[in-house]
């Protein structure tokens, strides 16, 4: 039986959600981000025609496309639409791997008995996503995982590319080696030293050679060059960490202001942990100074948590221990070292555990019903993050 892996990639997802919710934005360049010193989270295809790209500094994006509509990300809303997308994809196969908020892999091997040939399956899937969500996606289908991902990018936006087994060899020979997932700038520089520019060039050397040059990744690269990818799909989306950070419009050494940012970020991180049904033991503080030097400080807790108070107090303690020799450009907090499922509970629960849970869930319920501004924590009363220095999750 022919194996088929499909990779579904939503088109300019965050920007597309904004255009869906606000029809006045359709056809206009939309850039998700904020401030002049952060980076672009994503942008609409209308903005891309001006050279704007994801991860581009915002000041550069504003120069290229000053007439664009700039929007601070609504990540909770993007999460809602992501769930709608994944619900549609789950109709096509029980083997679904969510790779990120806006992309997923599907093993549709044998599903032609239900949905018809692979061309019909892909067409039906794309139509169903559009009908259910109002959004478009691009799909690549191939015999193995990495090729499916490459193919989904070939006819963007709102397109599909199906790579049949008999066409894989010719497809790979002429493919620029940088198109293989995992081949970044540093690897490309090493490959150039050996005259390697296409996947066909990789084949001139055996696996042992690439092992000496690139280590284990070299062996993987050799396999990819021959269309080999033994990886199976993981049916559970398991993020390794949850984090939030902001770049300020002006540098600051005011620890009181920085603590307020940490509290806002701790709320965002805790919300993400609740969404994934997980808790984490390690809290990490990230600081980028005005000279772009970065530091991270971490603390591992005795018990896993997703409580806003615990995350914030841990991050704030890490901040307090730092002398801040220069002004801060960016600050962020993250939680990692996740634990899921049941864990041994103490015979006598900590006094604040239930209170933290009830408070966090109550605040979230009020905001979902009446809006984010309906209720704020006392520490943040009167604090306007946009006035203090808007940023975005990077």
Buried (B, 14 or more C-beta within 10 A) or exposed (E): EEEBBBBBBBBBBBBBBBBBEEEEBEEBBBBBBBBBBBBBBBBBBBBBEBEBBBEBBBEBBBEBBEEBBBBBBBBBBBEEBBEEBBEBBBEBBEBBBBBEBBBBBBBBBEBBEEBEEBEEBBBBBBEBBBEEBBBBBBBBBBBBBBBBBBBBBEEBBBBBBBBEEEEBEEBBBEBEBBBBEEBEEEBBEEBEEBEBBBBBBBBEBEBEBBBEBBEEBBBBBBBBBBBEBEEEBEEEBEBEBBBBBBBBBEBBBEBEBBBBBBBBBBBBBBBBBBBBEBBBBBBBBBBBBBEEEEEEBBBEBEBBBBBBBBBBBBBBEBBEEBEBEEBBBBBBBBBBBBEEEEEEEEEEEEEEBEEBEEBBEEBBEEBEEEEEEEEBBEEBEEBEBEEBBBBBBB
